[in-house]
Amino acid sequence: MPELPEVETVRRGLEPVMTGQRIALAQVNRPDLRWPFPENMAARLTGQRVLGLRRRSKYILCDLEGGETLLIHLGMSGRMLISGAQVGAFAHPHPAPEKHDHVVLDMADGARITFNDARRFGAMDLARTDDVDAHKWLTVLGPEPLGNNFDEAHLVQAFKGRRTPIKSALLDQGIVAGLGNIYVCETLFRAGIHPTRPVGQISERRVKSLVPIIRDVLNEAIAAGGSSLKDYRRADGELGYFQHNFDVYGREGLPCRAEGCNSVVKRIVQSGRSSFYCPTCQR
């Protein structure tokens, strides 16, 4: 499932094509994805000017002139693809419609935004912009890891006295929003912390060190256009390439990349998810 860097990359790709433009025609080709679409969604989107695009955790928020916000979750295989517009150095013509093109937004300037989702685990909803922070998808979220509210004091307090494994704690969206399996594995490797270590047994100094490491990992991934695993594509259809920089994720049995380390990367399963780590570098 796309994590924060992938969603932010898609948002940045959509922003110059959608912001300030009017949705000339919205087409909704099925009644639901993971959940039912909001009532009269196509009519509520058609004719609306896009004021801007934001991101909250793994959600893209598209603010509309009429006072509503379109919430978009990519799910496991959802893709927001641009056609009929100049994106960077390339012009992308409209492709032939595909079976899983569930929502299509034709912009007034000729650009088209297509939400394609083969597995239908994605989601869209509409909410009043003034009240969007109270939407059920957003109220459960903790602070943004790249925002000012995510700091050392927050993490120390969140971990205090808990026996939860550090891997599970960092995946808890109520503690920090947007982190997923890939970037938690990479963060813990850089921090030298074993994924099963209970958070209450980690020194305050090491907990505090996680904040800049998390930010560095996410910023590097965003700069690389995210990680292209399975179904993820950027909004321009191109691949991200941060996966080439993975230190541990997906590298089971391969040599640790830390200088002077002779160990190989191992994999364990925690709460149904693979954790990759170096048994020598991470304690």
Secondary structure, DSSP 8 states (H G I E B T S, - for coil): ---HHHHHHHHHHHHHHHTT-BEEEEEE-SSBSSSB--TTHHHHHTT-BEEEEEEETTEEEEEETTSEEEEEE-TTTEEEEEESEEETTEEE------TTEEEEEEETTS-EEEEEESS---EEEEEEGGGGGGSTTTTT----TTSTT--HHHHHHHHTT--SBHHHHHH-TTTSSS--HHHHHHHHHHHT--TTSBGGGS-HHHHHHHHHHHHHHHHHHHHTT----TT---TTS----GGGG-SSTT-TTSB--STT---B-EEEEETTEEEEE-TTT--
